[in-house]
Amino acid sequence: MTNWAPSIRAGLATFVTAVDRFTLTSGRLLAWCALAMALLTTAVVILRYGFATGSIALQEAITYLHGALFMLGTAYALKTGAHVRVDIFYRDFSSRQQAWVNALGGILFLLPLCALILFISLNYVAEAWRIRESSPEPGGIPYLYLLKTLLPLMAANLALAGIADVLRSANELVFRDPA
């Protein structure tokens, strides 16, 4: 190991720690969207069946919260291992083998997917912002462009968490004793 390797390793560890802290904090904050969705859904049901009235804006707010929870929660799911993984073999792998799977999966699948989603969504979202796209429903939320903005935000947020995961796996492969 050269004399500059420890400073690079420390810098990468600081980056990974900062991304992890951001991901965990944002995930915990996003969890409140679930409570807000439940409360709004209750309000919509009470208005609908108790008072024979409805609110398009409240119904759309549930959709906005749902979108935020799931689109922005992907990074949290990756960080906490709550994402879908075919782990028939993975669970029995050593930590070094798991690091290989995580690193290669991130580099070959996750990061290219994030780049594709980001690339494809940018014009779509830019057009929505250009026209300040709003709900087509009367009484709906006039900020549909904000909902569409979740697409590139999800890609960027997930890519950031994916880079941290790849770096964490690389650290395991490069700096840990082989088992």
Secondary structure as GFF3:
##gff-version 3
##sequence-region A 1 179
A	DSSP	alpha_helix	5	45	.	.	.	ID=ss1
A	DSSP	pi_helix	46	50	.	.	.	ID=ss2
A	DSSP	alpha_helix	51	51	.	.	.	ID=ss3
A	DSSP	alpha_helix	56	72	.	.	.	ID=ss4
A	DSSP	alpha_helix	74	80	.	.	.	ID=ss5
A	DSSP	three_ten_helix	90	92	.	.	.	ID=ss6
A	DSSP	alpha_helix	95	105	.	.	.	ID=ss7
A	DSSP	pi_helix	106	110	.	.	.	ID=ss8
A	DSSP	alpha_helix	111	130	.	.	.	ID=ss9
A	DSSP	alpha_helix	144	148	.	.	.	ID=ss10
A	DSSP	alpha_helix	150	175	.	.	.	ID=ss11
###
